[in-house]
Amino acid sequence: MTSPSVVQLAEEPKIVTENTDLAGGRAEGLKPETTKPETKPETPKPKLPEHNKTEPWEIRRLSDAFKDAQSPPWVITDLVMSGTLTLVSAQPHGMKSLSWLAAGMEAVHTGKVFKHFEAPNLKNVLFIETEDPEWLVKKRIQGLAKGLKLSKDETLPGFHYTCPGPFELIKEEKQLERLIEEPDSLQEK
């Protein structure tokens, strides 16, 4: 397989504009204009993580995936990694909120999610509901608590929820950071 040819321009391209004599209403025609290319300060290239020390397009097999495999920093093993964002999408009313509400409650109560995925170090969960009304969230929590065999008089340490409604993430960034960085600020009522 041969590499494609590289074509270089012999000179800088010229911008062609049409000049119109507004007083007489006639066009003078097309005149080439030369422009100096804008000099931009050279920005350093970002350092990319080193993915493959040998050949970047090396074809691998299943057996290669089991060689020297490192374990990612899991929050919920095989489901959610530390330092990442998780996007869950589905049709409207596809049980996204209910599923993650159940996951959050179960994780702090049993150390597992969906009775399968380990979450031994997950000690604090803040569930933020932006669409469903608070009465619905409360009913869901009551039903999930019953499934976890928690009575209404029990507490679920580490589980917190709020229903602020829709909000702009950027405008609320400081508030969210405070809640994440200071879990003790999430007081039980």
PyMOL commands that set and color helices and strands:
alter all, ss='L'
color gray80, all
select helices_A, chain A and resi 62-65+96-110+134-147+173-181+183-185
alter helices_A, ss='H'
color red, helices_A
select strands_A, chain A and resi 15-21+26-33+74-76+80-81+112-113+117-118+125-128+159-162
alter strands_A, ss='S'
color yellow, strands_A
deselect
rebuild
show_as cartoon
